[in-house]
Amino acid sequence: MSKLLEPIELVLHHDVLCGWSLIADARLRHLKEEMGDALRIELRPFPIRLDERVPSRREIQAETSALRKVAKEKEGKGIVADLWRSNDPPRSSLPPLVALEAARIIGGEAAQERLLRALRRAAFHHGVNVTRDDVLLELAERCGIETARFATALRAQGTRRLVTDAQDEALFHGIDSVPSLVIGGEWLVAGVRSVDEYRDTIRRFGEQNGLFVPERMVH
């Protein structure tokens, strides 16, 4: 008989500027509500645009098209593509990921989660370029994060290395895109999947490893 010996670790490699990462995160959190302590979710940074440069017209078209598709998903309601159609499109996706690490350093996981929600809302619902330092500082302040300490952590090379080292480790393990989900440190699920597909894969992993996964709860 399976036992709940320990929670199944779900590591989602994500980028703040990736709309599909938002969808994957929302669906996994839905499963967390279903399965409770049987799951543990961790987000790890993986910047899809590491170097700072002006995006080409083709890249802007691709990003705009992607967000339009994301907006058609239930979890993407209210998302617009203005982020990439403005006169100030993102040049790198590294700064908001560094900001999330800075938030965690200053205020723990709760502060990091608040800032992540604020970054996504600003970028995807209001088309704000969340890669700019002034925007990051303003959003952090709105989230109740101590501004001076956050600014210091944001600019520290050590904070930046937390992001780049996480990406290097992911690349070493064969992860080269987002969203990518690693289940129990063993199974890799690349790309976004439906809630049912995530659920079935997690169940199969649990069964194979003798871990108890509770039945779906109906509310």
Stockholm file with secondary structure:
# STOCKHOLM 1.0

chainA/1-219         MSKLLEPIELVLHHDVLCGWSLIADARLRHLKEEMGDALRIELRPFPIRLDERVPSRREIQAETSALRKVAKEKEGKGIVADLWRSNDPPRSSLPPLVALEAARIIGGEAAQERLLRALRRAAFHHGVNVTRDDVLLELAERCGIETARFATALRAQGTRRLVTDAQDEALFHGIDSVPSLVIGGEWLVAGVRSVDEYRDTIRRFGEQNGLFVPERMVH
#=GR chainA/1-219 SS CCBCCSCEEEEEEECTTCHHHHHHHHHHHHHHHHHGGGEEEEEEECCSSCSCCCCCHHHHHHHHHHHHHHHTSGGGTTCCSHHHHSSSCCSCSHHHHHHHHHHHHHHHHHHHHHHHHHHHIIIIIHCCCTTSHHHHHHHHHHTTCCHHHHHHHHHCHHHHHHHHHHHHHHHHTTCCSSSEEEETTTEEEESCCCHHHHHHHHHHHHHHTTBCCCCCCCC
#=GC SS_cons         CCBCCSCEEEEEEECTTCHHHHHHHHHHHHHHHHHGGGEEEEEEECCSSCSCCCCCHHHHHHHHHHHHHHHTSGGGTTCCSHHHHSSSCCSCSHHHHHHHHHHHHHHHHHHHHHHHHHHHIIIIIHCCCTTSHHHHHHHHHHTTCCHHHHHHHHHCHHHHHHHHHHHHHHHHTTCCSSSEEEETTTEEEESCCCHHHHHHHHHHHHHHTTBCCCCCCCC
//
